[in-house]
Amino acid sequence: MDGDEGDIGSTWLPLLVARVSEYAIFRLTGSGEVASWNPGARRIKGYEANEIIGRHFSVFYTDDDRHNGVPDAALRAAREHGQYDSEGWRMRKDGTSFWASVLITPLYTADGTFVGFGKIVRDVTDKRRATEAVIESERRFRLLVQGVTDYSIFMLSPEGHVTNWNLGAARIKGYEASEVVGTHFRRFYTPEDAAQGLPERGLHTAATEGRFETEGWRVRKDGSRFWANVVIDAIRDENGELVGFAKITRDVTERKTAQEQLEKARAALLQSQKMEALGKLTGGVAHDFNNVLQVLRGNLELLEGRHGRDVWTRERLYKAIEAVEHGATLASQLLSFGRRQALQPLVVNLAVMLRGMDDLLRRALGELIDVETVIAGGLWNTLVDPNHLENVVLNLAINARDAMPEGGKLTLELSNAMLDEHYTALTEDVRDGQYVLLAVTDTGTGMTQEVLERAFEPFFTTKPEGQGTGLGLSMAYGFVKQSGGHVRIYSEPGHGTTVKIYLPRSMEAAVDLESRKPVALTGGTETILVVEDDRRVQATVVETLRQLGYTVLKADDAQSALVIVQSGIPVDLIFTDVVMPGPMRSTELATQATRLLPHLKVLFTSGYTQNAIVHGGRLDAGFHLLSKPYSREQLASKIRRMLGPSGMADVQPPLAAPPTESPPHKPPLAPANLAILVVDDDNGSREAISELLTGMGYDVRQAADAEAGLHTLMTGKIDVLLTDIVLPGRSGVELAKAAIERNPGIRIVFVSGGDGPMPDQVGFNCASLRKPFAIEQLHALIGAMHGGGETGRKG
C-alpha cells in the first residue's frame, strides 16, 4: 500500500466500513477495478474479497448495461460532477438480480491527487417492487376506469369542477375530455333541476355524509335527456381534508322504461281483471233479468190483446211495455259489456253503414250539432255485426251531444290503420295488424284523467242523476272487444274527446246490408214444442203462440221434449231455451230431434247463452237465436221466416182487432163429453198427449202409474183408457183388466214402443198404437171406437 492509501487506511474509517453490513462500501481504482471489499458488499453481491478484488466493477451490471457502456459512463459522470447517484438492476454472483441504489464519489489525496472512487450500494429491491406494485396498480386502475364504457366515472374538485373524464362518461354524456374538464358538473343537469340547486345539494350531502345517491333526468351534449343513477363519494386525504369527489353515473333509461311498461301492464291487467269480473257479474244478472222481462212483456201483450180496446187501459199497457223495452235495452248493454251478446257478424264496408246513419244521427243530435263525415279512399272491409255497431255509434254520438250543451261539431272518420308491435306492446289484448279505424270526435268539455280511467266501467257516469245510465261507453267497450277489436279514448278538459275504434280488417267481399222492413204479425197452424224450465216464461209464450193460431206443446227440460218428439206426435218447430236443467243440453235435443224429424226447425232463445251456441262471441253457423226479451211481433216474424209462408192472413195487432178466443183451423172436434184417462210414467210424453187431446175437445185425466190410474177410475166415469204397457208396479195390461171389471164398456188403447197385444192374448177387446204415432191416428182411432168401429190392432 502506498503512502496515500496508508494515510486513508490509518484513519477510523476502515473500522466503520468493516462493520457495516447493510451497505456495500468498497473502493475502485481510477480505471474501475475493485480495490477493497466490506462485509456488506459480500452479503449483497455474494462475492468474497479474494474473488472480486482486482476485477472490474462492470461485472455487477447487466449485459445490456455493459453493452451500452453504463459502467464507464457512471465513472465519468462522477469525475465530472463530483458524484454519481443512480438506481438500477445489478447482478449478484449467483446470477440473480436486485435493485440497487448506487452512489459513486471520486477520491482525492490531501494534495488533490485523484486516487480512485468510493462506491456505496444498497439493496432496495423490496422498495422497488412495492413502488412498481403501486405504479402497476395505478396503471391498471387507470386502464380499468378508462376502459369502462357502461359507467360514467370522473372526479370533481371540492367546488364541483370536472378534473378527469373516462370513456364511459364520453359515451354516456357525449362530451370529450377536452370539452368538459375544468367546467362545473352543473351542466349535466336539467335547467329546472339546476335552478333548484340539486347539483350543489348533492355535493353537500356527499361532503357531510360521505356518500350521495339518487336518480333523475340528466342532459347529454346534444340536449337529449336520459334517466341516470348517480353516486357521489367524498374523497379525503390522510389528514381527513376534502380533496374532491368521485362521481359515477349510469344510464338506466331502458330499465326505467321497462319498469314503466311493467307498471302499465300491471295496471292494464288489473283493469282487465276488474272488467272481466264485472262482465261475468253483469252477464249473469242480465240473464235472470231478461227472463223476468220476458214474463212481463209477454203477459202485458196478452193483456193488450184482451183489454186493449179500452183507451185508459191501452195507454197504461203502452207505458208498461215501454218500461220493459227500456229494461231490455239496459240488459242488452250489460250483456254487451260482458261480451255475452250473440253477435251475427257480416263482412261490411263501414262507409255504407255510416252514410246510411246520416239522417238518424242528425235527428238524434239536433240543430246545434254540426255533423261531418270523413271517409278515406280505398277503405278496407271489416267483419262486424252492423246492427250492434250502429248502436255503438249512436251511443257515442249522444254522449258527444251531451258534452256540447251549447252546440259544437261532431266528426266521424273512417280510415285504414296499421297497429305495429310498438303500439300493441303497450296493450296486452291487442294484436298488431291491419284495422279499420272509426274515430268519433267532438268539441265538447272533455274528460279529466280520473274520468278517463273509469270511462268504460258500467254505471259510471258524470251526468246528473236521471240523465244517463253509464252504460253507453261500457257497451261500446264490450262490443268492440267481443268483435276482436280495440277501443281507446283521447280527451283533455276543455279540448273535446276522440273515441277511436279499431276493427280487424277482412279480406272477404262485403255483403249488401238489408233494409229494415216492418214486422208483419203473422201466425200459423203448425205445431210448436216450447221447451222452457221457467214456468212463468213457458206459460206466457205458450199463450202467445196459441193466440197466433199454433198448436202448442210444452216441456220443462230437453229430455222431456225429446220424449214428446219420439212419441210420434207431429212437431214442426222446437222453440227452446239454450240453458236447460238436467243432463241433456238443448243442443243435443236439437241434434237428436232433427234426426228423428228431418223437416223439424229449431229456434233457440236465451237471455244469456253461456257459450252453448255462441263461440268467439259469434252465433254458431246453422243456429237460429231469438234473444230475450222479445216482442210478440219479433217472435211471430222469426217463426214464420223459419217455417215459410203461412196460409193464414196476417194477424192484426190486438189494439185494432183482438184475436178470438179459439184459434182457427183446429182439428175436428171430439165426440161430446168423451172422457179419456192417459196413463204414462213419462211426464213429458203424458202431458204432450194430454195437451193435444184437450185441444181437440176431449175431457182428459192423467195418471203416472197403475195405482193412480185405478184411483181415477174409481172417482169418475172414464170412456177411454189410453195406457202405456210398461208401468212402474202393475203393468198397463193389468190396469186394463181392472178397468174392464169395474166398467165393461170402457175402451182400451195400448201405446208402446213395440207391438201391442192382440185381443185374444189379453182376453178383452183392445186397440194398440205403436210409438211414434201421429195425433190424427189416435183421434181417428178414438172416434172409430166411440162409434162402434173396429177395435182390433191399429199400427
Order of alpha helices (4+ residues) and beta strands (2+ residues): alpha-alpha-beta-alpha-alpha-alpha-alpha-beta-beta-beta-alpha-beta-alpha-alpha-alpha-alpha-beta-beta-beta-alpha-alpha-beta-alpha-alpha-beta-beta-alpha-beta-alpha-beta-alpha-alpha-beta-beta-beta-alpha-beta-alpha-beta-alpha-beta-beta-beta-beta-alpha-beta-alpha-beta-alpha-beta-alpha-beta-alpha-beta-alpha
